[in-house]
Amino acid sequence: MPHKALGRYIELGLLTLALVTVLDPSSARGSETRSENREPRHQLERALIARDNSARDNSARDNSARDNSARDNINGRSLLKKGRTQAESGNFSQAAAIWKEALALSRQEGDLLGEAISSSYLSYAYLQLGQLELGRATIQESLGALQEASDQPGALIVKAGALNTQGNIQLAIGETQAALESWQDAEEAYELAGDELGKLGAQINQAQALQALGLYRRSRSQLERALSQLQSQPDSLVKATGLRSLGVALQAIGNLERSSEVLQQSLLVSQKLSSELSTSAVLYDLGNTASQQKDMEAAIEYYRQAATMAPGLLEKTEARIGQINSYLELKKWEDAQALLPEIERNLASLPASRMSVYARVNLAESMIKLEAGIKDSAKKLGSEASIIESAAELLAVGAQQAQDLKDARAESYALGQLGKLYKVSSQLKEAQKLTEKALLIAVGIEANEIAARWQGQLGGILQEQSDREGAIVAYTEAVNNFSALRRDLVAIDSEVQFSFKESVEPSYRELVSLLLESEPSQDNLRQAREVIEALQLAELDNFFREACLDTKPQQIDQIDRKAAVIYPIILSDRIEVIISIPGQPLRNYKTLLPKAEIEKKLKRSRQALSLSFPKNRRFELYETLYDWLIRPAEAELAASGIETLVFVLDGSLRNLPMPALYDGERYLVEKYGIALTPGLQLLAPRPIDDSRLATVMAGLSEARQGFSALPGVESEVDKITTKVESNKVLLNEQFTNNSLQNAVSRTNSPVLHLATHGQFSSNRDETFILAWDEKIKIEDLEEMLGIREQNRFSPIELLVLSACQTAKGDNRAVLGLAGLAVKTGARSTMASLWAVRDDSTADLMTEFYNQLALSGTGKAEAMRQAQISLLNQPKYQHPFFWAAFVLVGNWL
């Protein structure tokens, strides 16, 4: 089974040794293991002490036997403590060896409780080392020993910790429901044992399992319950630590605003208690949250304060690396370079551990970015070569340290990053050798999420050496691995150094580029199409931070023989288009142009939709887009009787209205119905039943929550309700989150029409629909429609969002629209790319429903006729009024 990175999952039970488990350097920046001020002895060690005291109180025992037993137990505790010291320093291989020794000693003495504790510790080490099946078997041995030792003092707390670790192993393997159940059992055991901190950790873990299962309301309720319990406690380090862990959990599921609020509460408690250690830790986490919120200035200040207060060299180093990365985001090259000497000195003084190796890997990645930034700028800040040489030395030492520690994961990361450094330095043979070695190690430990990165990197190295076939093989393996590891992909946060954009996406694009070179075969075209669709799916998974979209590949011939699918993809040196026409072979065509020029023209095309933009220049820009995407296939489309064009758009093309493409005489919408889809593999094709065209309608016409009034909404609702049956109308104060949920879940209306403010963003947390009382997020809407299906009603056939828009300045904002369309389960979603005037929107929506009510009219055709009706009105001829509206999903 694929190994899941666990850097996002919180473990507060003291058995787990650390508040946050970290398995890769990318996660290490966001959720590093930090030591805490804890009680004098470990909970499980106290369980041993309780058992020993009980034995000593039994006067029936022979004194010498009791002394020998106590001596052995002391040795066992000593081994457990020694192993824990190794684990806390990141030396998991050595910790495992010591705990094996402790386990053997416990078995030799017939000490069931000691055996259970040693097995629990050992399974934790296996988890950290990625040896999941060994971990699973060992934790089962621990739980088995506990059944026999259940009457011994301290057994309950041992069981709670073992269940907590079992949950983490199950989650890593991908058994999310089983993990949830283990954490529920752990919570119960912690409560019986009176361990509030352990109980809190189990609750937080449950919340993240619920999130992964798509049960968002329950997840949030669980986190809020944990928060409420913490807030009711008196101020203490336990409370500060619990709040911090809860803040990190909220950060992990994308609730950044709430994460910041909770972390601020932790900071206040830590400062009140004058705990520098706790204060530094929470400042570091606040820096991570601010960084993900793109508030780099705030992140820099948090990291600076964290570094200043950090009592340990490792913590200080991590905070400084966070500071450097924030400077790099702001292109403050001098400030970033000024921090390098201090960090390099710190790293040289740190003892070898997994965390110190990861710090070296992350700093080297930052140095590569710094060198590239300096090179691209006009500034000369010193020797660029010295930056690369220093980074190479950092990684070489790190690789050797990892090898000495017998930490294969850390060694693979260090060697692979060193390979990347040689690649950017154009030392390709050495880069290939190091990358292949890193890949071999990753494959050997079944760390497929690491292997996929190095396969992609190897593809790039081979491509630069003109080994096209070798590069295709390497990229294909990377893409196959990434596709199989969808749950692992989403553990790679979009803002960490090993990011989706930098480490995952290039493998897909470069593979498509190679497959479509020269005159591609049908096999290559089919593979390229599959890779484009897989990239769309991977982007949505990354957007949601979870892989929960069910896919079933569909052939266009099986869906609609009068529809053609167009797949444009933006590559580094060209824009490629694959077109699928029913009954015909796939074909491709291309426009050779550097990516920067393509992006510049696309940006200008979006600006051209302004009413003040010169008309002739707008026509010119949209005719260019027509030339790129449509003209080479114009004759085939006409000859095949195609009526609908379905676009699987890429990158910045998603921000542009396809209906406005211009052939020199007519707009594209005047010739074809148009729909968008993230991919046919996500499509649930079925025509809408016009005989039961009933709606649930909700809207806001009044100003609310800082958003302006939409006076045209009442007119829009009135006009539509005269055309189609409305099972429920919720206007203004009637339109609340709960009232909408009740209306949707209790009626079988196939259409849900929301006339209200909303925003689509590439940040899931900033994609919402506005109700009277609150913002409705994607997960709320998904759960709302899910409850409807649980009540045995049909899925929503059409979700209409008539007043929403994409976030300004967000080039990937349409991901929010595609995400909402897919995630809610609605078969089709109609929405607008920008805010349009109320009066034109009301006219378009009225005509859309007019057309949809006609027998045999599909959604794409109804949309086309509605847009043409506005186009034919002189006051609405400009695309600004009619082109904003797009149909996503099923067009039938």
ZAMARGU-4260 file (C-alpha; in steps of 0.2 Angstrom, whole numbers, plus 5000, padded with zeros to 4 digits):
<rodrens>
0) 5000/5000/5000 | 5006/5018/4997 | 5014/5026/5011 | 5005/5042/5017 | 5015/5057/5023
5) 5009/5061/5040 | 5016/5078/5043 | 4998/5085/5045 | 4992/5073/5058 | 4992/5078/5076
10) 4997/5065/5090 | 4994/5072/5107 | 4994/5055/5117 | 5011/5055/5126 | 5015/5038/5119
15) 5018/5045/5102 | 5033/5055/5109 | 5030/5070/5098 | 5015/5082/5096 | 5017/5082/5077
20) 5023/5068/5066 | 5034/5073/5052 | 5040/5061/5038 | 5047/5073/5025 | 5056/5089/5024
25) 5042/5098/5015 | 5031/5095/5030 | 5045/5098/5042 | 5044/5117/5039 | 5025/5117/5043
30) 5024/5105/5057 | 5040/5101/5065 | 5043/5090/5080 | 5046/5101/5095 | 5050/5096/5113
35) 5039/5102/5126 | 5039/5105/5145 | 5032/5089/5150 | 5028/5080/5166 | 5044/5072/5174
40) 5041/5055/5168 | 5033/5048/5152 | 5015/5042/5155 | 5020/5024/5149 | 5035/5024/5160
45) 5024/5029/5175 | 5013/5014/5170 | 5028/5003/5173 | 5032/5011/5189 | 5014/5008/5195
50) 5016/4990/5191 | 5033/4989/5200 | 5026/4998/5215 | 5011/4985/5215 | 5024/4971/5214
55) 5034/4978/5229 | 5018/4979/5239 | 5015/4961/5237 | 5024/4954/5252 | 5021/4936/5247
60) 5034/4937/5234 | 5052/4932/5237 | 5063/4947/5241 | 5077/4942/5230 | 5065/4938/5216
65) 5057/4955/5218 | 5074/4963/5218 | 5079/4954/5202 | 5062/4959/5194 | 5064/4977/5199
70) 5082/4978/5192 | 5076/4970/5176 | 5061/4983/5175 | 5073/4997/5179 | 5084/4991/5164
75) 5068/4990/5153 | 5063/5008/5158 | 5081/5013/5154 | 5080/5006/5137 | 5063/5014/5133
80) 5070/5031/5139 | 5086/5028/5129 | 5076/5024/5113 | 5064/5039/5116 | 5079/5050/5117
85) 5085/5044/5100 | 5068/5046/5092 | 5066/5063/5099 | 5082/5068/5090 | 5076/5060/5074
90) 5086/5044/5075 | 5072/5032/5072 | 5083/5017/5066 | 5093/5017/5082 | 5077/5020/5092
95) 5070/5004/5084 | 5085/4994/5088 | 5084/4999/5106 | 5066/4996/5108 | 5068/4979/5100
100) 5081/4975/5114 | 5068/4981/5127 | 5055/4970/5119 | 5066/4955/5120 | 5070/4958/5138
105) 5051/4960/5142 | 5047/4944/5134 | 5062/4935/5142 | 5055/4940/5159 | 5037/4937/5155
110) 5033/4955/5157 | 5017/4957/5147 | 5015/4976/5151 | 5033/4979/5147 | 5030/4969/5131
115) 5015/4980/5126 | 5024/4996/5129 | 5040/4991/5120 | 5029/4985/5105 | 5020/5001/5105
120) 5036/5011/5104 | 5043/5000/5091 | 5027/5001/5080 | 5029/5020/5081 | 5047/5019/5075
125) 5042/5008/5060 | 5028/5021/5056 | 5041/5034/5055 | 5053/5023/5045 | 5039/5020/5033
130) 5039/5001/5037 | 5020/5001/5038 | 5016/4982/5038 | 5029/4979/5051 | 5021/4993/5061
135) 5004/4986/5059 | 5010/4968/5065 | 5019/4976/5080 | 5005/4986/5086 | 4994/4971/5085
140) 5006/4962/5096 | 5005/4976/5108 | 4986/4976/5109 | 4987/4957/5111 | 4999/4958/5126
145) 4987/4971/5133 | 4972/4960/5133 | 4982/4948/5144 | 4989/4962/5155 | 4972/4972/5157
150) 4972/4970/5176 | 4989/4977/5179 | 4991/4995/5185 | 4994/5007/5171 | 4987/4995/5157
155) 4973/5007/5152 | 4985/5022/5148 | 4996/5010/5138 | 4981/5004/5128 | 4975/5022/5124
160) 4993/5026/5117 | 4993/5009/5107 | 4976/5013/5100 | 4982/5031/5095 | 4997/5024/5086
165) 4987/5011/5078 | 4976/5024/5071 | 4991/5033/5063 | 4997/5017/5055 | 4979/5014/5048
170) 4978/5031/5041 | 4996/5030/5033 | 4990/5014/5025 | 4974/5022/5019 | 4962/5014/5030
175) 4953/5030/5036 | 4937/5023/5043 | 4947/5010/5053 | 4959/5025/5059 | 4944/5035/5065
180) 4937/5020/5075 | 4954/5017/5083 | 4955/5035/5088 | 4937/5035/5095 | 4943/5020/5106
185) 4958/5029/5111 | 4948/5044/5116 | 4938/5033/5128 | 4953/5025/5135 | 4962/5041/5138
190) 4946/5048/5147 | 4945/5033/5158 | 4964/5035/5162 | 4961/5053/5166 | 4973/5059/5153
195) 4965/5075/5146 | 4980/5079/5134 | 4979/5062/5127 | 4960/5063/5125 | 4962/5080/5116
200) 4975/5072/5104 | 4963/5058/5100 | 4949/5070/5096 | 4960/5081/5085 | 4965/5065/5075
205) 4947/5060/5073 | 4943/5077/5066 | 4956/5075/5053 | 4950/5057/5049 | 4932/5064/5047
210) 4939/5078/5035 | 4947/5064/5025 | 4930/5055/5024 | 4921/5070/5018 | 4911/5073/5034
215) 4916/5091/5036 | 4902/5097/5048 | 4907/5083/5060 | 4925/5087/5058 | 4923/5105/5062
220) 4911/5101/5076 | 4924/5089/5083 | 4938/5102/5083 | 4926/5115/5090 | 4922/5103/5104
225) 4941/5101/5108 | 4943/5119/5108 | 4929/5122/5120 | 4936/5109/5132 | 4953/5118/5131
230) 4946/5135/5133 | 4937/5130/5149 | 4953/5124/5157 | 4964/5135/5168 | 4980/5142/5159
235) 4994/5129/5159 | 5007/5123/5147 | 4995/5108/5143 | 4982/5121/5137 | 4995/5131/5127
240) 5001/5115/5119 | 4983/5109/5115 | 4978/5125/5108 | 4994/5125/5097 | 4991/5108/5091
245) 4973/5112/5087 | 4979/5127/5077 | 4990/5116/5067 | 4976/5104/5064 | 4965/5118/5057
250) 4980/5124/5046 | 4981/5107/5039 | 4963/5106/5033 | 4964/5123/5026 | 4954/5133/5039
255) 4968/5147/5040 | 4958/5161/5048 | 4952/5149/5062 | 4970/5142/5063 | 4977/5159/5066
260) 4964/5163/5079 | 4967/5148/5089 | 4986/5150/5088 | 4984/5167/5095 | 4975/5160/5110
265) 4990/5148/5112 | 5002/5162/5111 | 4993/5172/5124 | 4993/5158/5137 | 5012/5154/5133
270) 5016/5172/5136 | 5006/5173/5152 | 5016/5158/5158 | 5032/5166/5152 | 5037/5150/5143
275) 5050/5154/5130 | 5049/5136/5123 | 5030/5136/5120 | 5030/5154/5114 | 5043/5151/5101
280) 5034/5135/5095 | 5018/5144/5093 | 5026/5159/5084 | 5033/5147/5072 | 5016/5140/5068
285) 5009/5157/5066 | 5022/5160/5054 | 5017/5145/5044 | 4999/5150/5044 | 5003/5168/5038
290) 5014/5161/5025 | 5000/5150/5018 | 4989/5165/5019 | 5002/5174/5008 | 5004/5187/5021
295) 5023/5186/5020 | 5027/5202/5030 | 5018/5195/5045 | 5026/5178/5042 | 5043/5186/5042
300) 5040/5194/5059 | 5033/5178/5067 | 5048/5168/5061 | 5060/5182/5067 | 5052/5182/5085
305) 5052/5163/5085 | 5070/5162/5081 | 5074/5175/5094 | 5065/5166/5108 | 5069/5148/5103
310) 5079/5140/5116 | 5086/5126/5105 | 5097/5127/5090 | 5086/5116/5079 | 5071/5127/5082
315) 5080/5143/5079 | 5087/5136/5063 | 5069/5131/5057 | 5062/5148/5061 | 5077/5156/5051
320) 5073/5145/5036 | 5055/5150/5037 | 5061/5168/5037 | 5072/5165/5022 | 5058/5157/5012
325) 5046/5172/5016 | 5060/5184/5009 | 5061/5174/4994 | 5042/5175/4991 | 5044/5194/4992
330) 5060/5193/4980 | 5070/5201/4994 | 5086/5193/4989 | 5098/5203/5000 | 5088/5200/5016
335) 5087/5181/5012 | 5106/5180/5008 | 5110/5189/5024 | 5103/5175/5034 | 5113/5161/5026
340) 5129/5163/5037 | 5119/5161/5053 | 5109/5146/5047 | 5124/5137/5040 | 5134/5140/5057
345) 5119/5133/5066 | 5118/5117/5055 | 5136/5114/5057 | 5134/5114/5076 | 5118/5103/5076
350) 5120/5084/5080 | 5115/5072/5066 | 5097/5068/5066 | 5082/5066/5054 | 5077/5084/5058
355) 5094/5092/5055 | 5095/5082/5038 | 5078/5089/5033 | 5084/5107/5038 | 5099/5105/5027
360) 5088/5099/5012 | 5076/5113/5015 | 5089/5126/5016 | 5097/5119/5000 | 5081/5121/4991
365) 5080/5139/4997 | 5098/5142/4991 | 5093/5135/4974 | 5079/5147/4973 | 5090/5162/4979
370) 5103/5158/4966 | 5090/5158/4953 | 5082/5174/4959 | 5098/5183/4960 | 5102/5177/4942
375) 5086/5183/4935 | 5087/5200/4944 | 5099/5214/4938 | 5108/5214/4955 | 5124/5206/4960
380) 5125/5201/4978 | 5141/5191/4978 | 5146/5175/4970 | 5131/5164/4964 | 5143/5150/4963
385) 5147/5151/4981 | 5129/5149/4985 | 5128/5133/4975 | 5144/5126/4982 | 5138/5129/5000
390) 5121/5120/4996 | 5131/5105/4989 | 5141/5104/5004 | 5126/5105/5015 | 5118/5091/5006
395) 5133/5080/5005 | 5135/5081/5024 | 5116/5078/5026 | 5117/5062/5015 | 5131/5055/5025
400) 5123/5059/5041 | 5107/5050/5035 | 5117/5035/5030 | 5126/5035/5047 | 5109/5036/5055
405) 5102/5022/5044 | 5088/5033/5039 | 5084/5029/5021 | 5070/5042/5019 | 5081/5056/5025
410) 5096/5049/5014 | 5084/5048/4998 | 5079/5066/5001 | 5097/5073/5003 | 5103/5063/4988
415) 5088/5068/4977 | 5090/5086/4982 | 5109/5085/4978 | 5104/5078/4961 | 5093/5093/4958
420) 5107/5105/4963 | 5118/5096/4950 | 5104/5097/4937 | 5102/5116/4939 | 5121/5117/4938
425) 5120/5108/4921 | 5131/5094/4928 | 5119/5081/4921 | 5129/5065/4922 | 5132/5067/4941
430) 5114/5073/4943 | 5107/5057/4935 | 5118/5046/4946 | 5113/5055/4962 | 5094/5055/4957
435) 5095/5036/4952 | 5103/5032/4969 | 5089/5042/4978 | 5076/5034/4968 | 5083/5016/4971
440) 5083/5020/4990 | 5065/5027/4989 | 5059/5011/4979 | 5068/5000/4992 | 5058/5007/5007
445) 5042/5008/4996 | 5041/5027/4999 | 5032/5029/4982 | 5028/5048/4986 | 5047/5051/4986
450) 5050/5039/4972 | 5038/5049/4961 | 5047/5065/4964 | 5064/5058/4959 | 5056/5049/4943
455) 5050/5066/4938 | 5067/5074/4941 | 5076/5059/4931 | 5064/5063/4917 | 5070/5081/4916
460) 5088/5076/4917 | 5086/5063/4903 | 5076/5075/4893 | 5090/5088/4894 | 5102/5074/4888
465) 5091/5072/4872 | 5086/5054/4878 | 5068/5056/4873 | 5063/5038/4876 | 5071/5037/4893
470) 5063/5053/4898 | 5046/5047/4892 | 5048/5031/4903 | 5053/5041/4918 | 5039/5054/4917
475) 5027/5040/4914 | 5032/5031/4929 | 5031/5048/4939 | 5014/5052/4933 | 5008/5034/4936
480) 5015/5035/4954 | 5007/5052/4957 | 4990/5046/4950 | 4991/5031/4961 | 4996/5041/4976
485) 4982/5054/4976 | 4980/5054/4995 | 4999/5057/4996 | 4999/5071/4984 | 4987/5081/4994
490) 4998/5079/5009 | 5010/5090/4999 | 5004/5108/5004 | 5003/5120/4990 | 5015/5132/4999
495) 5029/5121/5005 | 5045/5119/4996 | 5041/5102/4988 | 5026/5109/4981 | 5013/5103/4969
500) 5017/5117/4956 | 5036/5113/4957 | 5037/5095/4960 | 5021/5087/4953 | 5014/5097/4939
505) 5030/5098/4928 | 5030/5079/4926 | 5013/5079/4918 | 5017/5094/4907 | 5034/5088/4901
510) 5027/5070/4897 | 5013/5078/4886 | 5026/5089/4878 | 5037/5074/4873 | 5022/5063/4868
515) 5016/5076/4856 | 5032/5080/4847 | 5034/5078/4828 | 5019/5067/4822 | 5012/5058/4837
520) 5004/5041/4835 | 4987/5037/4840 | 4994/5028/4856 | 5004/5044/4860 | 4989/5055/4857
525) 4978/5044/4869 | 4991/5044/4882 | 4993/5063/4881 | 4975/5065/4883 | 4974/5053/4898
530) 4989/5063/4906 | 4980/5080/4903 | 4964/5073/4912 | 4975/5066/4926 | 4983/5083/4928
535) 4966/5091/4929 | 4961/5078/4943 | 4978/5081/4952 | 4975/5100/4952 | 4957/5097/4960
540) 4964/5085/4973 | 4977/5098/4977 | 4964/5111/4978 | 4953/5101/4990 | 4968/5094/5000
545) 4961/5077/4999 | 4958/5064/4986 | 4939/5060/4986 | 4933/5063/4969 | 4927/5047/4961
550) 4932/5045/4943 | 4925/5034/4929 | 4933/5037/4912 | 4920/5041/4898 | 4922/5041/4879
555) 4914/5056/4870 | 4906/5044/4858 | 4897/5036/4872 | 4891/5053/4879 | 4886/5063/4864
560) 4889/5060/4846 | 4886/5078/4841 | 4899/5085/4854 | 4918/5087/4852 | 4930/5088/4866
565) 4945/5101/4865 | 4960/5099/4876 | 4972/5114/4875 | 4988/5113/4886 | 5000/5127/4889
570) 5018/5120/4887 | 5035/5129/4889 | 5037/5132/4870 | 5020/5131/4863 | 5001/5128/4865
575) 4996/5111/4860 | 4978/5106/4856 | 4971/5088/4856 | 4953/5087/4848 | 4942/5072/4850
580) 4928/5070/4837 | 4916/5055/4838 | 4920/5042/4826 | 4937/5050/4821 | 4955/5047/4826
585) 4962/5059/4839 | 4972/5073/4831 | 4982/5088/4837 | 4989/5104/4832 | 5000/5117/4839
590) 5005/5135/4840 | 5024/5138/4843 | 5026/5152/4855 | 5036/5154/4872 | 5025/5152/4887
595) 5028/5170/4893 | 5021/5176/4877 | 5006/5165/4878 | 5002/5170/4896 | 5004/5189/4891
600) 4992/5187/4877 | 4979/5178/4888 | 4981/5191/4902 | 4978/5204/4889 | 4962/5195/4882
605) 4955/5195/4900 | 4958/5214/4901 | 4949/5216/4884 | 4933/5211/4891 | 4932/5229/4899
610) 4919/5240/4892 | 4932/5253/4889 | 4944/5242/4879 | 4945/5246/4860 | 4933/5235/4851
615) 4944/5231/4836 | 4958/5226/4848 | 4947/5215/4857 | 4941/5206/4841 | 4959/5204/4836
620) 4964/5196/4853 | 4949/5184/4852 | 4952/5180/4834 | 4970/5175/4839 | 4962/5163/4852
625) 4951/5156/4839 | 4966/5153/4828 | 4975/5144/4842 | 4960/5133/4848 | 4947/5131/4834
630) 4952/5136/4816 | 4963/5121/4812 | 4949/5109/4816 | 4935/5121/4808 | 4932/5110/4793
635) 4931/5094/4802 | 4919/5100/4815 | 4907/5106/4802 | 4908/5090/4792 | 4905/5080/4807
640) 4889/5089/4812 | 4896/5095/4828 | 4884/5105/4839 | 4893/5106/4856 | 4911/5110/4860
645) 4917/5104/4877 | 4933/5112/4883 | 4945/5104/4895 | 4954/5120/4899 | 4971/5123/4906
650) 4979/5136/4916 | 4975/5154/4912 | 4964/5149/4898 | 4951/5144/4912 | 4949/5163/4915
655) 4943/5167/4898 | 4925/5165/4890 | 4926/5153/4876 | 4909/5159/4869 | 4918/5175/4865
660) 4931/5167/4853 | 4929/5176/4836 | 4932/5169/4819 | 4932/5186/4810 | 4913/5187/4807
665) 4904/5178/4821 | 4907/5173/4839 | 4909/5155/4843 | 4893/5155/4853 | 4884/5159/4837
670) 4889/5142/4830 | 4890/5130/4844 | 4884/5126/4862 | 4899/5127/4874 | 4902/5118/4890
675) 4917/5116/4901 | 4923/5101/4911 | 4938/5097/4922 | 4938/5080/4912 | 4927/5067/4905
680) 4932/5055/4919 | 4923/5066/4931 | 4907/5067/4921 | 4890/5060/4925 | 4881/5061/4909
685) 4862/5062/4909 | 4850/5075/4901 | 4838/5085/4912 | 4820/5080/4912 | 4811/5095/4906
690) 4794/5088/4912 | 4799/5090/4930 | 4809/5107/4929 | 4806/5113/4947 | 4818/5124/4957
695) 4823/5128/4974 | 4828/5147/4973 | 4837/5158/4986 | 4844/5175/4984 | 4850/5191/4993
700) 4844/5208/4986 | 4850/5218/5002 | 4867/5222/5007 | 4874/5210/5019 | 4891/5206/5028
705) 4900/5220/5019 | 4893/5215/5002 | 4883/5227/4991 | 4865/5226/4988 | 4859/5216/4972
710) 4842/5225/4968 | 4840/5215/4952 | 4839/5199/4962 | 4820/5201/4966 | 4816/5204/4948
715) 4827/5189/4943 | 4817/5178/4955 | 4800/5184/4950 | 4804/5182/4932 | 4810/5164/4934
720) 4796/5158/4945 | 4784/5163/4931 | 4793/5151/4919 | 4796/5136/4930 | 4789/5128/4945
725) 4797/5134/4962 | 4796/5122/4976 | 4804/5134/4988 | 4809/5153/4987 | 4821/5160/5001
730) 4824/5178/4999 | 4835/5189/5010 | 4833/5185/5029 | 4824/5169/5024 | 4840/5163/5015
735) 4850/5156/5029 | 4862/5141/5029 | 4850/5130/5039 | 4835/5136/5029 | 4843/5132/5013
740) 4849/5115/5019 | 4831/5111/5025 | 4824/5116/5008 | 4837/5106/4998 | 4835/5090/5008
745) 4816/5090/5009 | 4812/5092/4991 | 4816/5083/4975 | 4818/5098/4964 | 4832/5095/4951
750) 4837/5113/4950 | 4845/5124/4964 | 4846/5142/4959 | 4856/5154/4970 | 4856/5173/4966
755) 4868/5180/4978 | 4886/5186/4980 | 4900/5172/4979 | 4918/5170/4975 | 4928/5157/4967
760) 4946/5156/4972 | 4961/5145/4970 | 4961/5145/4989 | 4947/5133/4994 | 4944/5143/5010
765) 4940/5159/5000 | 4928/5150/4989 | 4910/5153/4996 | 4892/5157/4993 | 4884/5171/5003
770) 4869/5168/5014 | 4860/5180/5025 | 4869/5174/5041 | 4886/5167/5035 | 4897/5162/5020
775) 4893/5144/5014 | 4909/5135/5009 | 4911/5121/4997 | 4911/5108/5010 | 4895/5115/5017
780) 4886/5114/5000 | 4893/5097/4997 | 4887/5090/5013 | 4870/5099/5011 | 4867/5090/4994
785) 4874/5074/5001 | 4860/5074/5015 | 4848/5076/5000 | 4854/5060/4992 | 4854/5051/5009
790) 4835/5055/5009 | 4834/5046/4993 | 4831/5061/4982 | 4839/5062/4965 | 4855/5072/4964
795) 4854/5090/4959 | 4854/5091/4940 | 4858/5109/4939 | 4866/5122/4951 | 4865/5140/4945
800) 4875/5153/4953 | 4870/5169/4945 | 4879/5183/4954 | 4896/5175/4959 | 4913/5179/4952
805) 4931/5174/4952 | 4943/5182/4964 | 4952/5197/4957 | 4971/5195/4954 | 4970/5176/4956
810) 4975/5167/4940 | 4969/5150/4946 | 4953/5156/4953 | 4942/5146/4941 | 4949/5130/4951
815) 4937/5136/4964 | 4922/5136/4951 | 4928/5119/4944 | 4930/5112/4962 | 4913/5118/4968
820) 4905/5111/4952 | 4913/5094/4955 | 4913/5093/4973 | 4895/5097/4976 | 4889/5082/4966
825) 4878/5093/4955 | 4878/5086/4937 | 4880/5104/4930 | 4884/5120/4937 | 4881/5137/4929
830) 4890/5152/4935 | 4899/5168/4930 | 4917/5172/4928 | 4915/5190/4933 | 4901/5201/4941
835) 4888/5206/4928 | 4874/5219/4929 | 4858/5214/4938 | 4847/5218/4923 | 4856/5209/4910
840) 4858/5194/4922 | 4840/5193/4925 | 4836/5193/4906 | 4849/5180/4902 | 4842/5169/4916
845) 4824/5171/4911 | 4828/5166/4893 | 4839/5151/4899 | 4824/5144/4909 | 4813/5148/4894
850) 4824/5137/4883 | 4827/5124/4895 | 4808/5121/4897 | 4807/5117/4879 | 4806/5098/4875
855) 4823/5091/4869 | 4833/5107/4873 | 4849/5103/4882 | 4858/5114/4895 | 4872/5119/4883
860) 4859/5124/4869 | 4848/5133/4882 | 4863/5143/4887 | 4868/5147/4869 | 4851/5153/4865
865) 4851/5164/4881 | 4867/5172/4877 | 4862/5175/4859 | 4846/5183/4865 | 4857/5196/4874
870) 4870/5198/4860 | 4855/5203/4849 | 4850/5217/4860 | 4860/5233/4856 | 4863/5237/4874
875) 4870/5220/4878 | 4880/5216/4862 | 4897/5218/4871 | 4903/5201/4878 | 4905/5209/4895
880) 4886/5206/4897 | 4883/5188/4890 | 4900/5179/4889 | 4903/5178/4908 | 4892/5164/4910
885) 4899/5146/4909 | 4892/5129/4910 | 4903/5117/4919 | 4900/5098/4919 | 4886/5089/4910
890) 4880/5099/4895 | 4865/5087/4889
</rodrens>
